[in-house]
Amino acid sequence: MDKGKLRVSGPFTVETLQGLDPTLPENVQSGKAEVDQLSQFYDRVCAHLQSAGIKNGIRNENAVFTRINPLAHEALHAEGFYTTDRGEAKAYLHIGPQFGTVSKQAVNEAAKECRIRGDADWLVILGFRFDDDIENRDIATKHGSFIVTKVRMHDDLLQEGLVKKDKKAASFVTIGEPDVHAEKQRDGTVVVEIRGLDIYDPIRDEVKPRSVADIAYWMVDDDYDGSSFIVRQVFFCGGDKDEFDKWKRGLSDLVKQTTKRKVEQTLKVEIDDEAFDRLYGFRSHPIPAKKGRRVAVRVVSQFGEESTKIIGLG
């Protein structure tokens, strides 16, 4: 133990959930056990999805499916029907791997198939983890358009019996897209500015902006290599919305000082005001604008939602 270094986190344990169901040797060799396990996982996800619906992080707003039908397709695993102000609408579901990350290639294949079918206005990408360059987006087709939405599944869905079939359970929550802008400076550098988070509301069929005040903190990898996110800049943000707006206009310093005190209490240290000025805000430090350079911005809301946006600098 090095007492000269500060422990940022408290004591914690690392636990794992393992499926220990007995399987016949012949089923393992034939691959039947793996197929059965995957089928049970899909059934579990669809059952809980129909009972709990998809929440968008805003109280009392979620998409409830009246029925969900499984599909025998590699990219689209089910179709769901839900009620909107326009009547019944259809969504296709892509369920990510039980142990792994949803890849951009898998999302592209699901979007391609959804475009070909042309009879749904929503493509739901369900997963526990996602590649950084997967974004919510609107895709136009000759039949109209559909929205691609990332939905984070609760880790308890990995194991049968841990999640209750309850409409109050937040087993499925949409992941908001951060509103990020790169602003060129006179000296040739670029400053990244966070303007908020966009959350898609499938009930009202609209994208709802969430204020910067709802962002707990955000991080920047100013030279993203496409695979590993390396934190090079970190900023605290958020607080009371009205006080945050006053801080942005230079009328009050209360929201920054409140956040600073919380950080000091957590770390049990005193932070210099000038140093905290560099750690609080919605604008990054200047980034050299090299050709082909990519910047990854990872945002964590006060609700614990995490989303990453990739932007190119030229």
SULDA-V69676 format. One record per residue. BURIAL is I if it has 9 or more other C-alpha atoms within 8 Angstrom, else O. Layout:
burial: (BURIAL:BURIAL)
This chain:
burial: (O:O:O:O:O:O:O:O:O:O:O:O:O:O:O:O:O:O:O:O:O:O:O:O:O:O:I:I:O:O:O:I:I:O:O:O:O:I:O:O:I:I:O:I:I:I:I:I:I:I:I:I:I:I:I:I:O:O:O:O:I:I:I:I:I:I:O:I:O:O:O:O:O:O:I:I:I:I:I:I:I:I:I:I:O:O:O:O:I:I:I:I:I:I:I:I:O:O:O:O:I:I:I:I:O:I:I:O:I:I:I:O:I:I:O:O:O:I:O:I:I:I:I:I:I:I:I:I:O:I:I:I:I:I:O:I:O:O:O:O:O:O:O:O:I:I:I:I:I:I:I:I:I:I:O:O:I:O:O:O:O:O:I:O:I:O:O:O:I:I:I:I:I:I:I:I:I:I:I:I:O:I:O:O:O:O:O:O:I:I:I:I:I:I:I:I:I:I:I:I:I:I:I:O:O:O:O:O:O:I:I:I:I:I:I:I:I:I:I:I:I:I:O:I:O:O:O:O:I:O:O:O:I:I:I:I:I:I:I:O:I:O:I:I:O:I:I:O:O:O:O:I:I:O:I:I:O:O:I:I:O:O:O:I:O:O:I:O:O:O:O:O:O:O:O:I:O:O:I:I:I:I:O:I:O:O:O:O:I:O:O:O:I:I:I:I:I:I:I:I:I:I:O:O:I:I:I:I:I:I:O:O:I:O)
